[in-house]
Amino acid sequence: MFLTFLALEFLRYEAPENVDVSEKMVEDDSYMLVKTPKSKDDKSDVIVELPVGEREKNFTPVTVAFQDLHYWVPDPHNPKEQLELLKGINGFAVPGSITALMG
């Protein structure tokens, strides 16, 4: 019994097939330090102008109003139950503004 224990404990038949233990030599010349325009030593200012034409609006601005708005989500602790985040909210959103409904 003891010999079986030793054989099963210290003899491993499986071995990873994709192990590479040899170290690959990397030359330092293969890396280079790149300088961005902000880290350059010279102080030259370059202004690039891009022509931008008029764009056509692909939407019609609208005003949205809501009254007695309710919003439910599933309860993470009890999936059969629901949590009401928004309870009877009234409001409106006009074009050009950002409106956030927070519960």
C-alpha positions as CSV (number, residue, x, y, z in Angstrom):
1,M,0.0,0.0,0.0
2,F,2.8,2.4,0.8
3,L,4.5,1.7,-2.5
4,T,1.3,2.5,-4.3
5,F,1.1,5.8,-2.4
6,L,4.7,6.7,-3.4
7,A,4.1,5.8,-7.0
8,L,0.9,7.8,-7.3
9,E,2.4,10.8,-5.4
10,F,5.7,11.2,-7.2
11,L,5.2,9.7,-10.6
12,R,3.3,12.0,-13.0
13,Y,2.3,10.7,-16.3
14,E,0.7,13.8,-17.6
15,A,2.9,16.6,-18.9
16,P,2.0,19.9,-20.5
17,E,2.7,19.9,-24.2
18,N,3.1,23.6,-24.7
19,V,5.8,24.5,-22.2
20,D,8.8,26.3,-23.5
21,V,11.6,26.6,-20.9
22,S,14.2,28.1,-23.2
23,E,14.8,31.8,-22.9
24,K,14.7,33.7,-26.1
25,M,17.4,36.4,-26.4
26,V,16.0,39.8,-27.2
27,E,18.3,42.4,-28.6
28,D,18.1,45.9,-27.2
29,D,18.2,47.3,-30.7
30,S,14.7,46.0,-31.4
31,Y,13.2,48.6,-29.1
32,M,13.2,52.3,-29.7
33,L,12.0,55.3,-27.7
34,V,9.3,57.2,-29.6
35,K,8.8,60.9,-29.0
36,T,5.4,62.5,-29.3
37,P,5.0,66.1,-30.5
38,K,4.6,67.3,-26.9
39,S,7.8,65.6,-25.7
40,K,10.0,66.9,-28.5
41,D,12.8,69.3,-27.6
42,D,12.2,71.8,-30.3
43,K,9.5,74.4,-29.8
44,S,7.8,74.6,-33.2
45,D,4.1,75.3,-33.3
46,V,2.2,73.7,-36.1
47,I,-1.5,74.5,-36.8
48,V,-3.4,72.2,-39.0
49,E,-6.7,73.5,-40.4
50,L,-9.3,71.1,-41.6
51,P,-12.0,72.3,-43.9
52,V,-15.4,71.4,-42.4
53,G,-18.5,71.9,-44.6
54,E,-22.0,72.5,-43.5
55,R,-23.9,69.4,-42.4
56,E,-27.5,68.6,-42.9
57,K,-29.5,67.7,-39.8
58,N,-30.8,64.2,-40.2
59,F,-33.3,64.6,-37.4
60,T,-36.2,66.8,-36.3
61,P,-35.9,68.4,-32.9
62,V,-38.8,67.5,-30.7
63,T,-39.9,68.3,-27.1
64,V,-40.8,65.3,-25.0
65,A,-43.1,65.5,-22.0
66,F,-44.0,62.7,-19.6
67,Q,-46.5,62.4,-16.7
68,D,-46.8,59.8,-14.0
69,L,-43.8,57.8,-15.2
70,H,-43.0,54.5,-13.4
71,Y,-40.0,52.3,-14.0
72,W,-39.3,48.8,-12.5
73,V,-36.3,46.5,-12.6
74,P,-35.9,42.9,-11.4
75,D,-34.8,42.6,-7.7
76,P,-31.2,41.0,-7.7
77,H,-31.9,39.3,-4.4
78,N,-35.4,37.9,-5.4
79,P,-35.9,37.6,-9.2
80,K,-39.6,37.1,-8.8
81,E,-39.9,40.6,-7.2
82,Q,-39.4,44.0,-8.8
83,L,-38.0,47.2,-7.5
84,E,-39.6,50.5,-8.6
85,L,-36.9,53.0,-9.4
86,L,-39.1,55.9,-10.7
87,K,-42.4,56.5,-9.0
88,G,-44.9,58.9,-10.7
89,I,-42.3,61.2,-12.2
90,N,-43.5,64.2,-14.3
91,G,-41.3,66.3,-16.6
92,F,-40.2,67.4,-20.0
93,A,-37.1,67.5,-22.2
94,V,-36.5,70.3,-24.8
95,P,-34.2,70.1,-27.8
96,G,-30.6,70.9,-27.1
97,S,-30.7,69.8,-23.5
98,I,-29.7,66.7,-21.7
99,T,-32.3,65.2,-19.3
100,A,-31.5,62.4,-16.9
101,L,-34.1,60.5,-14.9
102,M,-32.6,59.2,-11.7
103,G,-34.4,57.0,-9.1
